[in-house]
Amino acid sequence: MKTFDSFFQKALKDRISKNIYRDLQPVVPGSGMIMECNGKHFINFSSNDYLGLSQNPLLKIQSQQWIEQYGNSSTASRLITGNYSFYPEIEKSLADFLGTESALIFDSGWQANVAILACLIEQLPKPVLVFTDRLNHASLHYGCKAGQVRQIRYRHCDMNHLSECLKRYAEVQGSRMIVTETIFSMDGDRSDLEVLRELANQWQCFLYLDDAHASGVFGKYGKGLAPAYADLTLGTFSKGWGSFGAYVAGSRALCQWLINYCSGFIHTTALPPAVIGCIAKALELMPQLDKARQFVLEQSDYVRNKMQEWSIDVGGSNTQIIPVIVKDANKAIQAAKLLADDGIWVMPIRPPTVSPNQSRLRLTISAAHSKENIDQMLNSFYKIRGLIQDS
Ligand SMILES: Cc1ncc(COP(=O)(O)O)c(C=O)c1O
């Protein structure tokens, strides 16, 4: 036994007893949305590869070329010698694409959210009041935790409640931030960006929008939903872009400030050339992918309509993320197993990722799905509808 093993084992037993234990599965990606796990083939309905770019040959070729040209690693942080000449060029193109003054690449979405929020909260004039949607992504919570601020949480997407919270703190001097997702990762619903911007203006709040699930899929040419509204847009290359890493977009002052103050930018090695090559090619292709985006959104509507016809609860989803809410964690596991027996891969999402009694199967639709894949998935859901119907 190593130090603390008895603690770890007790904590794991607790998760097993509550049906919320997690384990890693060995996945082998195949063509389209086919994947293999433990010798069996599945159609993957759990990935965030919304445009199917993870297997795009042009992205693969550019990654390989950039490895050849620049090497395997960026070898240092951006401020030391990792700022290879392609970085500023791509950041300039990215800012032009997003329609912001400036953009800055970070190593991952999780890391960027934690590092930037902590930095803002530490540096802004005190007290810093942070208004957050209750269903925000874990990385946004950890950013607030790292900044040692108590979040003022408003009910999910409830703009009246946010407005009340802002009023309650009207007398407090200091800095205000509203932090939310544009498309919620586990619910597939959307924030009201018009009202968020109005409230941010009314109360002089900095509006921090995490656009991870909109980037590539929504907005003109896939530029996401946030840039037109946010003071800071956080996007990821790990989902709609088929790659890895993240970006921050906003004013030149904001990006230069992050280069100077944000430890999560300063003290980490720059993303490697293979990844940046892949991102650069995805950026080039993005404006040409309207058909793929249209397919994803039309098929998502089609799936949602079928589910609703069968009295299956899909929450407030109106995007490519469709939660099939079954509430009970055990039921979610059971349903996922039955679907897997039918060759459909949908992961059960359970607490603590979602609130207690909010367990679900999180379905995602991709441009790499064929119409046949989608109908096969619906057929499998139809077979198990008795188990998962909203009661
Ligand atoms: C809303 C949101 N923000 C940030 C992240 C983290 O992004 P990344 O996977 O690039 O670390 C995720 C990914 O799960 C997410 O859903």
The ligand as an SDF file (V2000), in Angstrom:
LIG
                    3D

 16 16  0  0  0  0  0  0  0  0999 V2000
  -17.9830   24.5850  -22.0220 C   0  0  0  0  0  0  0  0  0  0  0  0
  -16.6180   24.0040  -22.0520 C   0  0  0  0  0  0  0  0  0  0  0  0
  -15.5640   24.7920  -21.8050 N   0  0  0  0  0  0  0  0  0  0  0  0
  -14.3080   24.3170  -21.8220 C   0  0  0  0  0  0  0  0  0  0  0  0
  -14.0570   22.9880  -22.0820 C   0  0  0  0  0  0  0  0  0  0  0  0
  -12.6610   22.4770  -22.0610 C   0  0  0  0  0  0  0  0  0  0  0  0
  -12.1210   22.4610  -23.3360 O   0  0  0  0  0  0  0  0  0  0  0  0
  -10.8890   21.5370  -23.7000 P   0  0  0  0  0  0  0  0  0  0  0  0
  -11.4330   20.1880  -23.9850 O   0  0  0  0  0  0  0  0  0  0  0  0
  -10.2610   22.2050  -24.8560 O   0  0  0  0  0  0  0  0  0  0  0  0
   -9.9900   21.5160  -22.5210 O   0  0  0  0  0  0  0  0  0  0  0  0
  -15.1120   22.1260  -22.3610 C   0  0  0  0  0  0  0  0  0  0  0  0
  -14.8330   20.7250  -22.7170 C   0  0  0  0  0  0  0  0  0  0  0  0
  -15.3280   19.7900  -22.2280 O   0  0  0  0  0  0  0  0  0  0  0  0
  -16.4340   22.6310  -22.3200 C   0  0  0  0  0  0  0  0  0  0  0  0
  -17.4770   21.8370  -22.5340 O   0  0  0  0  0  0  0  0  0  0  0  0
  1  2  1  0
  2  3  1  0
  2 15  2  0
  3  4  2  0
  4  5  1  0
  5  6  1  0
  5 12  2  0
  6  7  1  0
  7  8  1  0
  8  9  2  0
  8 10  1  0
  8 11  1  0
 12 13  1  0
 12 15  1  0
 13 14  2  0
 15 16  1  0
M  END
$$$$
